[in-house]
Amino acid sequence: MNITDIAVTLVQGQGSLLASADLTLDGDFVVHNIRLIQTGPSVLVAMPSRVITERCKCGGKNPAGARFCTACGVALPATKALGRKAHADIAHPTTPAARAQLNDAVLAAYAGKIRKTFAP
C-alpha cells in the first residue's frame, strides 16, 4: 500500500474534532472523511463510519440505542434500544502494520498542516 496523497482540512468549533482528511492510495483509490479527534493528550485517527440505524414499526429510522422513535415518538423495544454499536466503519485497514502506516501518515500530514497554518 502506497499512500500517494493526503489532504487535511482543519476544523474549528466542532468540539473534540480537530480535522478531517482524504487519503489517496496508489494514486487510484480515495478514502474520504478520515477524522482526527482529540482524546485527552493524544489524537485519534478515526476511520470513516456510518450511523447504524434501526427501523420502527412506523418505518422511521432511528440511531442504534435510541429509546424512542424519532418519527412517531413511540418507545422502542428494549432489544432494539440496548447493546448495539452506534457506528460501523465503512473503510479500515485490515492489518496492524497497515493501520500504523495510515495513522503515522495522517498524523504527519496533520502536523504539517498545523505548522503551515500557525507559522509566523
C-alpha positions, -999 to 999 in steps of 0.1 A, spaced: 0 0 0 14 33 -11 -1 65 3 3 89 -26 -16 119 -12 -32 132 20 -54 163 21 -61 176 56 -88 201 64 -87 218 98 -120 221 117 -128 247 143 -156 249 167 -165 212 165 -156 201 200 -130 174 200 -129 171 162 -96 187 150 -96 179 113 -107 156 85 -85 140 59 -89 125 25 -63 98 17 -53 86 -18 -38 51 -21 -16 42 -51 -30 72 -70 -61 52 -77 -83 49 -46 -95 77 -23 -108 73 12 -128 104 24 -137 116 58 -109 102 80 -113 122 112 -87 134 137 -102 135 172 -86 149 204 -88 123 231 -71 137 262 -34 142 255 -34 123 222 -50 125 188 -71 96 174 -73 88 137 -109 76 132 -119 58 100 -150 68 80 -181 54 96 -218 54 93 -245 56 119 -262 22 124 -300 27 123 -329 5 131 -365 9 118 -396 14 140 -430 -2 131 -439 32 116 -410 29 92 -389 57 109 -352 53 110 -336 56 145 -300 55 156 -290 23 174 -296 26 211 -324 51 207 -352 47 233 -379 65 213 -387 67 176 -377 100 160 -406 98 136 -436 89 158 -423 91 193 -433 56 204 -410 38 229 -387 13 211 -385 -23 224 -356 -28 248 -340 -53 223 -336 -25 198 -325 1 223 -297 -17 241 -264 -35 233 -256 -22 198 -227 -1 185 -238 33 172 -213 34 143 -198 10 118 -166 16 99 -170 20 61 -133 16 53 -105 4 75 -70 -12 75 -70 -49 78 -36 -54 95 -19 -37 124 10 -27 101 -14 -10 76 -31 8 105 2 20 118 13 32 84 -20 50 78 -20 66 113 16 78 110 10 93 76 -23 111 86 -8 124 118 23 137 99 1 154 74 -19 170 102 12 182 120 25 197 87 -8 215 82 -8 229 117 28 242 112 18 258 79 -14 273 93 0 288 125 35 296 114 45 333 119 
